[in-house]
Amino acid sequence: MLRKIKNWFNPKKTSAKKTELTMQLLQMLDITHDDELSCGEVNDLIDQYVELKQRGANVESLMPLVKHHLDLCRECFDEYEALMAVLEFEEAL
């Protein structure tokens, strides 16, 4: 395992893809917070978040940890978008 880690950071063997992935990882680490929510916690709050957003509330300030998680997590963001689409569809009926 140590050899794999050492090879990952070996500049002579660094590919463009590895460099890109490393930079993405470092950027993600840079924007993480100590008090972040897990996917499960966001899943418990997503309905409330979507309803507030649909009503025009400033959810970014009311639920900043949910917003932050949605900015980072594609799976949870997809769930958010699906819920928003359902509400918009129901409103259109």
Secondary structure as GFF3:
##gff-version 3
##sequence-region A 1 93
A	DSSP	alpha_helix	2	8	.	.	.	ID=ss1
A	DSSP	three_ten_helix	11	13	.	.	.	ID=ss2
A	DSSP	alpha_helix	16	30	.	.	.	ID=ss3
A	DSSP	alpha_helix	39	54	.	.	.	ID=ss4
A	DSSP	alpha_helix	59	62	.	.	.	ID=ss5
A	DSSP	alpha_helix	64	72	.	.	.	ID=ss6
A	DSSP	alpha_helix	74	92	.	.	.	ID=ss7
###
